[in-house]
Amino acid sequence: MKTSRALSLLLSVLMTVSLLAGCKSGEPQQPADPAAPPASGEPAQTVDTSRRASNEITVGISQDLDNSLDPHTMVAAGTKELLFNVFEGLVKPTPDGDLAPAVAESWTLSDDLTTYTFKLRSGVKFHNGQDVTMADALYSLTRCRDEGYVPALADTVIEGEGDTLTITLPTANNEFLAYLTCAIIPADYADQATKPVGTGPFKFVSRQTQQNVVLERFDDYWGEKAKLDRVTYLIYENPEALVLALKGGAVDLYAHLGTTTVSQLGDEFTILEGTMNLVQAVYLNHTVKPLDDVRVRQALCYALDRQQIFDLTADGKGWPVGSSMYPAFRKYFDESLVNLYPHDVEKAKALLAEAGYPDGFELTITVPSNYSPHVDAGQIAAEQFRAIGVKVTVQPVEWATWLEDVYKGRNFEATVCGFDASTMTARAMLERFTTGNSKNFIGYSNSDYDAAFNDALRARNDDVQTSAYLEMERILAQDAANVYIQDLVDYVAMRKGLTGYRFYPIYVMDMSTVRYE
């Protein structure tokens, strides 16, 4: 595609917007505690040498964590990504997309696929020094079941005696094991929200809201010990402050960078490239007019030019998606849906006219200002929607506001964000859009979709279940439930001298293998 002078100008504007959108004031926000980074002008080598001597690193993150750090109630993907290092379930995901034993050392499955029998691993300790007992495992799992934190546990019978724990399902579920990554936590501990305790390779040390989170290696970890002694996460909601922190030596590692930031970094960083393992889209609120009309939603889909978004934000890189599934899920990803709505301005205008909006309508797209990939995509999508007569206002808001007003409050018209899978299952991506689901923040409702989901849950055969999930994806696409964009390219900047970072097929940041060379 040819990049016109107008597109070049738009890119320049977007770069400015992405830098300004996250600013709370004219000054970059820096942490103010003993672990705070030095001024950005200090030589990077001095900072690196000091931290290397104490075997610790600083990691930049773009948002503060949830108010509660309780692993069963956390909402934000960024919180789950960080606390992956602190908590473990009976099983845990691997970088290869498998499930490995964790708090449970082994398991068996009955012939009728309804009873899982686990043997708890001996010698597993919580970060507070207590041994993990059957009472802790039963407490954690029944809490997730009874409070609805893990819907897949609904109607199960959970029992334990000695070191043997059994979970009996009402019907067979081919994906059930993946949900047992839910954290095992102490039964008699009341401070999970503020001082979380798990069994992972790192233990929680401290948190300063809007500033930092500190983790330390857990030396009594049952498995292979973490390589680093200490990891300090520094929060930079202002992208400009992040760039200064990276270039000035205050931050050693940062994931989820855009190409604009990467291009500003020097040879002191190794740039790793992967995918973010999420579905970025313009998510539409089906409870507000005119977005309740499928023709309007389809018009917005035809107006979208994904390639332009890729070209202007990521040097042409990105993995296009056509429904709520990203390519790393392989057998569940239907590539044919990507081209269901080819870029066609005239088709989009005709659909709007047919729906009764020949002159377009007004639309506000709310974006989380600390995520420049979503801000940039929102700005470009807005220009493309304006080309079919839709009068778009892009409204950047702070993350806490987005979470409270958009996701929880449902007070929005459209938003650009990304959704990941909390477990490596198709269900984790698709269940949220079933009628009445607590995570269905767009208010989508389709009886055929709900029926297909029920078929997936009842399926005993993997092929039958896969077919049901693919049908759900087709319904979302044909219904233009959202304007689907991409799974973003994910750049990780790691200071030279560090190694061991691994990408996962889900949205996690595993720090246990990162080390100094």
KAHUBEL-V123515 format. One record per backbone hydrogen bond with DSSP energy under -0.5 kcal/mol. CO is the residue of the C=O (numbers start at 1). NH is the residue of the N-H. If there is no record, write none. Layout:
co=CO nh=NH
co=CO nh=NH
This chain:
co=2 nh=4
co=4 nh=8
co=5 nh=9
co=6 nh=10
co=7 nh=11
co=8 nh=12
co=9 nh=13
co=10 nh=14
co=11 nh=15
co=12 nh=16
co=13 nh=17
co=14 nh=18
co=15 nh=19
co=16 nh=20
co=17 nh=21
co=19 nh=240
co=20 nh=23
co=28 nh=30
co=33 nh=36
co=39 nh=42
co=43 nh=47
co=44 nh=48
co=45 nh=49
co=46 nh=50
co=47 nh=51
co=48 nh=52
co=49 nh=53
co=50 nh=54
co=51 nh=56
co=52 nh=55
co=55 nh=229
co=55 nh=230
co=57 nh=232
co=58 nh=252
co=58 nh=253
co=59 nh=234
co=60 nh=255
co=61 nh=236
co=70 nh=73
co=70 nh=74
co=76 nh=80
co=77 nh=81
co=78 nh=82
co=79 nh=83
co=80 nh=84
co=81 nh=509
co=82 nh=85
co=83 nh=86
co=83 nh=87
co=85 nh=202
co=86 nh=200
co=88 nh=184
co=89 nh=103
co=90 nh=102
co=90 nh=104
co=91 nh=89
co=92 nh=100
co=94 nh=97
co=98 nh=94
co=100 nh=92
co=103 nh=121
co=104 nh=102
co=106 nh=119
co=108 nh=117
co=110 nh=113
co=113 nh=173
co=114 nh=116
co=114 nh=169
co=115 nh=110
co=116 nh=118
co=116 nh=167
co=117 nh=108
co=118 nh=120
co=118 nh=165
co=119 nh=105
co=119 nh=106
co=121 nh=124
co=124 nh=132
co=126 nh=129
co=130 nh=126
co=133 nh=137
co=134 nh=138
co=135 nh=139
co=136 nh=140
co=137 nh=141
co=138 nh=142
co=139 nh=143
co=140 nh=144
co=141 nh=145
co=142 nh=146
co=143 nh=147
co=144 nh=149
co=144 nh=150
co=145 nh=148
co=150 nh=153
co=151 nh=154
co=153 nh=156
co=156 nh=158
co=157 nh=159
co=157 nh=168
co=159 nh=166
co=161 nh=164
co=163 nh=120
co=163 nh=165
co=164 nh=161
co=165 nh=118
co=166 nh=159
co=167 nh=116
co=167 nh=169
co=168 nh=157
co=173 nh=176
co=175 nh=178
co=175 nh=179
co=176 nh=179
co=177 nh=180
co=178 nh=181
co=179 nh=182
co=180 nh=90
co=180 nh=91
co=183 nh=185
co=186 nh=189
co=191 nh=194
co=191 nh=195
co=193 nh=69
co=198 nh=127
co=201 nh=218
co=203 nh=216
co=206 nh=214
co=207 nh=209
co=208 nh=211
co=208 nh=212
co=211 nh=235
co=212 nh=208
co=213 nh=233
co=214 nh=205
co=214 nh=206
co=215 nh=231
co=216 nh=203
co=217 nh=219
co=218 nh=221
co=229 nh=217
co=230 nh=57
co=231 nh=215
co=231 nh=233
co=232 nh=59
co=232 nh=234
co=233 nh=213
co=234 nh=61
co=234 nh=236
co=237 nh=239
co=238 nh=242
co=239 nh=243
co=240 nh=244
co=241 nh=245
co=242 nh=246
co=243 nh=247
co=244 nh=248
co=245 nh=249
co=245 nh=250
co=245 nh=251
co=246 nh=249
co=252 nh=495
co=253 nh=60
co=254 nh=493
co=257 nh=491
co=258 nh=262
co=259 nh=263
co=261 nh=264
co=262 nh=265
co=266 nh=269
co=268 nh=496
co=269 nh=271
co=270 nh=272
co=270 nh=494
co=272 nh=492
co=274 nh=490
co=278 nh=280
co=279 nh=419
co=280 nh=485
co=280 nh=486
co=281 nh=283
co=281 nh=417
co=282 nh=483
co=283 nh=415
co=284 nh=286
co=285 nh=288
co=288 nh=291
co=288 nh=292
co=290 nh=293
co=292 nh=294
co=293 nh=296
co=293 nh=297
co=294 nh=298
co=295 nh=299
co=296 nh=300
co=297 nh=301
co=298 nh=302
co=299 nh=303
co=300 nh=304
co=301 nh=304
co=302 nh=344
co=304 nh=306
co=305 nh=309
co=306 nh=310
co=307 nh=311
co=308 nh=312
co=309 nh=313
co=310 nh=314
co=310 nh=316
co=310 nh=317
co=311 nh=315
co=313 nh=259
co=314 nh=317
co=318 nh=320
co=319 nh=487
co=323 nh=325
co=326 nh=329
co=327 nh=330
co=329 nh=332
co=330 nh=333
co=332 nh=334
co=333 nh=335
co=334 nh=337
co=335 nh=338
co=336 nh=339
co=337 nh=340
co=339 nh=342
co=344 nh=348
co=345 nh=349
co=346 nh=350
co=347 nh=351
co=348 nh=352
co=349 nh=353
co=350 nh=354
co=351 nh=355
co=352 nh=357
co=353 nh=356
co=357 nh=360
co=361 nh=391
co=363 nh=365
co=363 nh=393
co=364 nh=366
co=364 nh=414
co=365 nh=395
co=366 nh=416
co=367 nh=369
co=367 nh=397
co=368 nh=371
co=370 nh=372
co=371 nh=374
co=371 nh=375
co=372 nh=376
co=373 nh=377
co=374 nh=378
co=375 nh=379
co=376 nh=380
co=377 nh=381
co=378 nh=382
co=379 nh=383
co=380 nh=384
co=381 nh=385
co=382 nh=386
co=383 nh=387
co=385 nh=388
co=385 nh=390
co=386 nh=389
co=389 nh=391
co=390 nh=392
co=391 nh=363
co=393 nh=365
co=393 nh=395
co=394 nh=396
co=395 nh=367
co=397 nh=369
co=398 nh=402
co=399 nh=403
co=400 nh=404
co=401 nh=405
co=401 nh=406
co=402 nh=406
co=402 nh=407
co=403 nh=408
co=404 nh=409
co=405 nh=411
co=406 nh=410
co=410 nh=412
co=413 nh=285
co=414 nh=366
co=415 nh=283
co=415 nh=417
co=416 nh=368
co=417 nh=281
co=419 nh=279
co=420 nh=422
co=423 nh=425
co=425 nh=429
co=426 nh=429
co=426 nh=430
co=427 nh=431
co=430 nh=433
co=431 nh=434
co=434 nh=437
co=437 nh=440
co=439 nh=441
co=440 nh=443
co=442 nh=286
co=446 nh=450
co=447 nh=451
co=448 nh=452
co=449 nh=453
co=450 nh=454
co=451 nh=455
co=452 nh=456
co=453 nh=457
co=454 nh=458
co=455 nh=459
co=461 nh=465
co=462 nh=466
co=463 nh=467
co=464 nh=468
co=465 nh=469
co=466 nh=470
co=467 nh=471
co=468 nh=472
co=469 nh=473
co=470 nh=474
co=471 nh=475
co=472 nh=476
co=473 nh=477
co=474 nh=478
co=475 nh=479
co=476 nh=481
co=477 nh=480
co=481 nh=284
co=482 nh=484
co=483 nh=282
co=485 nh=321
co=486 nh=280
co=486 nh=488
co=487 nh=319
co=488 nh=276
co=489 nh=491
co=490 nh=274
co=491 nh=257
co=491 nh=493
co=492 nh=272
co=492 nh=494
co=493 nh=254
co=494 nh=270
co=495 nh=498
co=497 nh=517
co=499 nh=515
co=506 nh=508
co=509 nh=511
co=511 nh=514
co=512 nh=227
co=515 nh=499
